[in-house]
Amino acid sequence: MSERILLVEDDPRLAEMLCEYLGQAGFSVTVAPLGTTALERLAEADYDAVVLDLMLPDMDGLDVCRQLRAKADTPVLMLTARGEPIDRIVGLELGADDYLPKPFEPRELLARVRAILRRRSRATGPGEKPLTFGRLEIDTAAHVVRLDGEACELTGYQFNLLVTLAKNAGRVLSRDALLDAVKGEQLESFDRSIDVHISRIRAAIEDNPKKPRRVITVRGSGYVFAKAQD
C-alpha cells in the first residue's frame, strides 16, 4: 500500500508538479490548497507525512502545524520562502520535523520526505525492552516516552534524537554526529536545528528545562545523556 502524503500548497503549478513527481516515486498524494482544507483532510484521514507550505492564503502555515501537532505526531516537512532563520526555529519549536527553503529541487524534497518517513519507521525489535533511566522510560517498540508513567509529547524526529542520546548515555555526541545518526544521510540542515529540538526534548522530559539533568550541554562539544538519573 502506498504511503500517503498530504501536500499543503496553494501554487497549483508547483502542487501539480510535486504530485506527479511524488506519485512516480510511489506515494499517494492529496493536495490541500488552504490551511483550513488541510486541517479538514487531517481530521478525515490518516497520512504518513505532511509537506506544508508556510505561506498560505487563508492562514499561516505555522498555525496549521500548531493545530496538527496538538492532535497527532504525523511527520511534517515545512516549505518556506521566507528565508528567515526565526521562521525555521519557530516551525521546529512547533513540532515540524524538517524544513526545505524555496526554491528547491524536487529530488531533494523527495529525499527529505523519505528521510522523515525512514526515521519514523526505523525498525526496532518487537521484543526490545524499554530504556529506563530512573523515572524516565523510552519505549522504542511503542515509540513513546514516559516520565513518571505519563506520555511525553515529542515529534518522531525528537524521539529518534532522544533514543540516539540515550543509547549512548554518558558519551558526548557532537551536533554533526547527532545529525548524521538521526538523518541517516547527508542533507543540508539548519545549523542550529539540533539545539531547537533539544530544547523541545528538555521541555518534555526535564523537571526544570532551564536546569537540565538528563540531556546536558557540553560547551564546545555537543550533548550528553546522563547515565544516572532520579
C-alpha positions in Angstrom: 0.0 0.0 0.0 1.4 3.4 -1.0 2.4 5.8 1.8 0.0 8.8 1.9 1.3 12.3 1.7 -0.7 15.5 2.4 0.7 18.3 0.3 -0.4 21.7 1.6 0.5 24.1 -1.2 -1.6 26.9 -2.8 0.5 27.3 -6.0 -1.3 25.0 -8.5 1.6 24.6 -10.9 4.0 23.6 -8.1 1.4 21.3 -6.5 0.7 19.6 -9.8 4.5 19.1 -10.4 5.1 17.7 -6.9 2.1 15.4 -7.2 3.4 13.9 -10.4 6.9 13.6 -9.1 6.0 12.0 -5.7 3.4 9.8 -7.4 6.1 8.4 -9.8 8.1 7.7 -6.6 5.3 5.5 -5.3 3.5 7.9 -3.0 -0.3 8.6 -2.9 -0.6 12.5 -2.7 -3.6 14.5 -1.6 -3.4 18.3 -2.2 -4.8 20.9 0.1 -4.5 24.5 -1.3 -5.6 26.1 2.0 -4.8 25.7 5.7 -8.4 25.1 6.6 -8.7 22.5 3.9 -5.5 20.8 5.2 -7.0 20.6 8.7 -10.2 19.1 7.3 -8.3 16.5 5.4 -6.2 15.6 8.5 -9.4 15.2 10.5 -10.9 12.9 7.9 -8.0 10.6 7.2 -4.5 9.5 8.4 -1.4 10.5 6.5 2.1 9.2 6.7 3.6 12.7 6.3 2.6 16.3 5.6 4.5 18.6 3.3 3.5 22.1 4.5 4.0 25.4 2.8 4.2 28.2 5.5 2.8 30.9 3.3 -0.9 30.1 2.6 -3.6 32.5 1.5 -6.1 31.8 4.4 -3.8 31.2 7.4 -0.2 31.0 8.5 1.3 27.6 7.9 2.8 27.8 11.4 -0.8 27.8 12.8 -1.6 24.7 10.7 1.5 23.0 12.2 0.5 24.0 15.7 -3.0 22.6 15.3 -1.8 19.4 13.7 0.8 18.8 16.4 -1.8 19.3 19.1 -3.6 16.2 17.8 -1.1 14.0 16.1 2.6 13.3 15.7 2.5 12.9 11.9 5.9 13.9 10.4 5.9 17.4 8.9 8.3 18.8 6.3 7.9 22.6 6.1 8.4 24.6 2.8 9.4 28.2 3.4 10.2 31.0 1.0 10.7 33.5 3.9 14.4 32.6 4.4 14.5 34.0 7.9 16.1 31.7 10.5 13.5 32.7 13.1 10.7 31.2 10.9 12.6 27.9 10.8 13.2 28.0 14.5 9.5 28.7 15.3 8.5 25.9 12.9 10.8 23.4 14.6 9.7 24.5 18.0 6.1 23.9 17.0 7.0 20.3 16.1 8.0 20.3 12.4 10.5 17.5 11.7 12.4 19.2 8.9 12.3 22.2 6.6 13.2 22.9 3.0 13.7 26.5 1.6 12.2 27.6 -1.7 13.2 27.3 -4.5 14.2 23.6 -4.2 14.8 20.7 -6.5 12.0 18.0 -6.4 14.7 15.4 -5.9 15.7 17.0 -2.6 12.1 17.2 -1.4 11.7 13.5 -2.2 14.9 12.7 -0.3 13.7 14.7 2.7 10.3 13.1 2.7 11.9 9.6 2.5 14.2 10.6 5.4 11.5 11.6 7.8 9.4 8.5 6.9 12.5 6.3 7.4 13.1 7.9 10.8 9.5 7.3 11.7 9.5 3.6 10.7 13.1 2.8 11.7 12.9 -0.8 12.8 13.1 -1.8 16.4 12.9 -5.3 17.6 9.4 -6.2 18.9 10.9 -7.8 22.0 13.2 -4.9 22.7 13.0 -3.8 26.3 12.3 -0.1 27.0 15.3 2.0 28.0 14.8 3.0 31.6 16.6 5.9 33.4 15.1 6.4 36.8 11.6 8.0 36.3 12.1 8.2 32.6 11.2 5.3 30.2 11.9 5.3 26.5 9.8 2.6 24.8 11.4 2.1 21.4 8.9 -0.6 20.3 5.8 1.6 21.1 7.6 4.7 20.0 6.7 6.6 23.2 8.5 8.3 26.1 7.1 8.4 29.6 8.0 10.4 32.6 6.5 9.1 35.9 4.2 7.0 33.7 2.9 10.0 31.7 3.5 10.1 28.0 5.7 13.0 26.8 4.9 14.9 23.6 7.7 14.5 21.1 7.8 14.5 17.3 9.2 11.5 15.5 12.5 13.3 14.9 12.8 14.3 18.6 12.0 10.7 19.7 14.8 9.3 17.5 17.2 12.1 18.7 16.4 11.1 22.3 16.9 7.4 21.6 20.3 8.2 20.0 21.4 10.1 23.0 20.0 7.5 25.4 21.7 4.6 23.7 24.9 6.5 24.0 24.4 7.5 27.6 27.5 9.0 29.2 29.1 9.7 25.8 29.3 13.3 24.4 27.8 13.5 20.9 28.5 16.5 18.7 25.8 18.2 16.7 27.2 16.7 13.5 27.2 13.2 15.0 23.6 13.6 16.0 22.5 14.9 12.6 24.3 12.0 10.9 22.8 9.5 13.3 19.2 10.8 13.1 19.0 11.8 9.4 20.8 8.8 8.1 22.1 10.7 5.1 23.9 13.9 4.2 21.4 16.6 3.6 21.6 20.3 4.2 20.5 21.2 7.7 19.7 24.4 9.6 22.8 25.0 11.7 21.1 25.2 15.0 18.1 22.8 14.3 19.5 20.3 16.8 19.6 22.9 19.5 15.9 23.7 18.9 14.9 20.0 19.0 17.0 19.5 22.2 15.1 22.4 23.7 11.8 20.7 22.9 13.0 17.4 24.3 14.1 19.1 27.6 10.7 20.8 27.8 9.1 17.4 27.7 11.4 15.3 29.9 13.2 17.6 32.3 11.7 18.7 35.7 13.3 22.1 35.1 14.2 22.6 31.4 16.4 25.6 32.3 18.5 23.4 34.6 18.5 20.1 32.7 19.8 17.0 34.5 19.0 14.4 31.7 20.2 16.0 28.5 23.2 18.1 29.3 25.1 20.6 27.2 28.9 20.2 26.9 30.1 23.5 25.8 32.0 23.4 22.5 31.4 19.7 22.1 27.7 18.8 22.0 25.3 17.0 24.3 25.5 14.0 26.7 22.6 12.0 28.1 23.2 11.4 31.8 23.5 7.8 32.8 22.5 8.3 36.4 19.0 9.8 36.9 16.4 10.1 39.6 
